[in-house]
C-alpha cells in the first residue's frame, strides 16, 4: 500500500505535535504530499439554540489568517523544503470538516493525535478520532503520546 496524500490534523497541542512528526516521516517515506489541517470549532455554544449569534465575516477571516500564520511558524518551517505540503484552516464542526477534507482532497491516510478523554469530558466533547476512525473513506492512524 502506498500513500500519495497524507493529512495530519493539528491543533498546536503536544498530541498533534507527535502526530505531525509521524506524518512528516510517512510523507517522506512515501514521497507523499503532506496536508496539514486545523479546524476552528464553532464559537457559538451548540447547547444554546434560542440565540443565533454570528461572528462578523471580517473577524472570522482575520482569525483564520492568524491560525494560518501560526501554522506556518509552528509546523511549516519544520517541513523539508523539498516536500510538497498544503496548509489549510477550516471552521465548523471538527469531525465533519475533517471528513469533508478527506473526500475533497482524496486523502489516502489521515493521522491524528490521541487525546485520551474519559468520563465527563468524553460525554461532553466526544472523540474526534473515534468519529474519523469510523467514518473516514481512507486509512486512519492515531498516534498516542509516549509516556
HELIX and SHEET records of a PDB file:
HELIX    1   1 UNK A   14  UNK A   30  1                                  17    
HELIX    2   2 UNK A   57  UNK A   74  1                                  18    
HELIX    3   3 UNK A   76  UNK A   78  5                                   3    
HELIX    4   4 UNK A   94  UNK A  104  1                                  11    
HELIX    5   5 UNK A  119  UNK A  125  1                                   7    
HELIX    6   6 UNK A  128  UNK A  135  1                                   8    
SHEET    1   A 5 UNK A  85  UNK A  91  0                                        
SHEET    2   A 5 UNK A  33  UNK A  40  1                                        
SHEET    3   A 5 UNK A   5  UNK A   9  1                                        
SHEET    4   A 5 UNK A 109  UNK A 113  1                                        
SHEET    5   A 5 UNK A 139  UNK A 143  1                                        
END                                                                             
